């Protein structure tokens, strides 16, 4: 990897050094960005019996919005939000050819009935089919997975032969909300070392809807640790020529089923996005 030295000379840096330099630069940029505490986000969460943090970033204003910036810096398992980088790597390595590539079901019982069928790559993403993406990760393999995650500077993933198909679901891997947004910004600004075709296909996978006057792109995630559910919703919206990035991470403060908890992380994120659109358009 080529890098420009302080004296203007081009030097070769090992990939690990280059990744570390990128991480340091993004940390410095985060420090320089403005941070605004938004009490309304706390109300959005408490009204849904949730605790945690909603984090939004407006690149035009170079401003982060959150109710709890301490929470945004803590690394947690990415869970199914990892389907975003997993999809990118699958396309870059040829494990998946396009969004219509079929992933056959072999007939085994799965956690959700909707997973018990042949699924296209796009359907597997939208249905968040864990077994489908575990198969994809195994085909990518440890070596390529680690190489791409290092290039992406994606959190702190611990990947080895024993956990290649579950390191994002359990164990010591982690990514913070700040790092989620860093990754999404690099993806959206096409600063990742990936093909234009890969960017377009994965953005298409992430598309949710274009209701309410904006286009929504995102991915949910759910992890359980020590008997407590932890929910993610990450992505971005496009609205009248501007983009807002979001990363929500929450846990319930009362006992809830997965069916009850799941939609709340989404509705909380959308309420916060509507708030910031009104706030920034004034």
N, C-alpha and C positions, 0 to 999 in steps of 0.2 A: 504494500500500500504506500502510495507516494504522499509526502507531506511537505509543506513549505516551512523551512526553518526561519528563525528570527532574522537571520542575515539574508533571507531571500533565496537560500540554496535549497534545492529539492533533495530530500533524504528519504530512504526506505525505512518504514517503521513496521515492526511486527504487528499482525492484526490485533493482538491483545493490547498493545500500546496505543494503537489508533483508536480502538474502541474506548479505552480509558480516557483518551484525550477528548473524544466526542462527549463522553459522559460529563467530564469536568466543564467543558464549554457550555453544555446545556444547564448544568447546575448554576453556573455564573449568570446565564441568561435568565434563569428562573428568579435568581436573587434580584436582578435588575428590573424584572417585571413588577408591575404594581399589584398589590393584593388588597382586596376589599372584603371585609367581613359583612355578610348579608344575614341579618337576624330573620328575615322572611324565610330563608331556607330551613332554619331550625324549626320554625312554625310548620312548614310543609312536612317535615319529618315527624315531629311530635304529633301532629294531627292524624298521622297514619300509624301511630304507635311504633315508630322506628327511631333508632339512634344511629349516628354515623355522620357522614359528610357528603355533601353535594359539591362538586368542584366543576366550575365552568371556566373556559378561557376564551377571551375575545382578542384575537391577534391584531385587529385594527386598533384597538385601544391599548394593546399590550397589557391586559389586566386580567388577573385571576379573581374569581368570585367564589366564596365558600362560607359556610357557617362554622367550619372547624379546620383550620389549616394544619393543626397538629395531626389530626386523623389522616389528612391527605398524604402525609409523608411516611406512613407506616406500610411496610410491605405485607401483602397477604396473597394467598394462593389465587392465581388468575382465574381458575375454573374455566368455564366455557368461553370467557372473553379471549382465551388463548386460541380459539378457532380462527381469529383474524390472522395472527402470524403463521399458524399452522397451515391455513389455506394458501397464504403467500408462498410459503416454502414448498408446499405440495405442487403448486403450479411452476415454480422456478426449477424444481428438480425433475419435473415430468411425471411425478407420481399421479397427478391429475392433469388431464389435457385441457379441459375447459369446464364450464359450469354445468354442462349436460353429461359429463362422464358419469357412468352408472357405477354404483357401489352395491354389489349383490348382497342380499340377505341369505345366510346359510341355513336358516330355519331355527336357530337357537332362540330361547325365550329371552326377551329384553325388558328393561325397566319400564319402557313405554310401548304401548301397542302401536303407536304411530311409527316406531322404529322398526317394527317387524314386517318389513317389505323392502324390495329393491328401491334404492333412493338415488336420485341424481346428486351430484356434488352440491348443487344449489339447494335442493331439498334437505340434504343432510345438514347444511349450515343453518337453514331457516328453522328446521325442527330440532336443532342442537343435538344431533344424534351422536352421543358419546362413543358407542362402539364403532361407528363409522370413522370417526376421527382418531380413535385408538389404532385402527387398522392403517390409516394414513400415516400416523406417526411411526409405526413399526416399519412401514415401507420406506419412509424417509431415512430412518436409521439414526443412530447416536451421532456418528461423525458429522453428517450433513446438518442435523438438527443443531448441534452445538456451534458449528461454523456460522450458520445463518443467524442464530440468536445473538452471537457475539457481534456480527456485522450490524445487527439491528439495535444493539445495546438495550435489549429487552429485559428490564428488571434484573433479577438474580435467579436464574433457573438452574436447578441441580439435575443434570441429565446423565443417566448411565444405562448400561445394558439391562439392569434390573428394573428400571422405572420408565423406560422410553414411552410406554403407552399410558402413563398415569402421573407423570411428574407435575403436571399442571393442576391435578385434582387432589393430590395428597402429598405429604412430605414437607420438605423445607424450602421449596421454591417460593418466590414471592415477587410481587410488583406493587408499587404504590400508585395512588391516583395520579400524582404528579408524573410518574413515569408512564402511566397509561396515556396521558395527554401528550407527553413528549413523543411517544411512539406514533400516536395518531397524527400529530402535526407533521412528523417526518413522512409518514405515509401520504397524507393529503397533499403536502408540498412537493411530493415526488423526490424526496431526498434519500429514500432507501435505495440500495443498490439492486434494483429489480427492473424487469422489463416494463415498458409502457402497457403492454397487453395484460400483464399480471395486475398492475394497478387498476386498470379498467374493469377486469373481471372481478377482483375482490371488492371494489367499490360497488359493483352491481350486486354481489352477494350480500353486502351490508345494507342495501336499500330496504327501508321499511315502508314508508309511505310519503306522499307529498301533500298531506292534509294540512289544514290550519295555516296555510300561506307559506309553508317552508317544506323542504325536503329533509327527511330524517334518515340517517344511516346509523346503525348501531348493532350491538351484540350484548346479550345478557350473560350472566354467569352466576352459579350458585355453588358454594362450598360449605361443608359442615366440619366444624372442628370443636372438640370438647363439648359436644352436644348442642352447639349453637350454630344456627344457619347464618351465613354471610353472603349477601347478595350484591352483585355488580350490575351496572348498566353503563356502557361506554360507547362513545361514537361522536358524531358531529351533525350539525344541521347547516343547510344552506338556505339563506334568506335574503333575497334582493341584493345579490352580489356580495354578501358577506357570509362568513362561516363562524360558527361558535362550536367549540369542542367541549365535551362533557365526560366526566367520570364520576359516577355515583357509587358509593360503597356503604352499605347499611346492614344492620342486624335488627331483628324485632325485639321490642322490650316486653312483649307479652307472648304467650304461647300461640303460635300460628301454624297452620298446615303450609306445605309448600305451595299449594294452590292459592292460599290466601296471601302469602308473602310475596310470591313471584310478581304479580301485577303491580304491587305497591312501589317497588324500586323503579318501575317504568313510569308510573303516574307521577311520582315525586320528581323524577328527572324532568319530565315534560312541563310540570308546573314551574320548576326553576328556570327552564329555558324560556317559557313564556314571560316570566318576570324580567329576565335580562333583556329580552327583545324589546319589551315596553320601556325599560329603564334606558337602554342605549339609543332608542329611537326618539326620546324626548329632546 
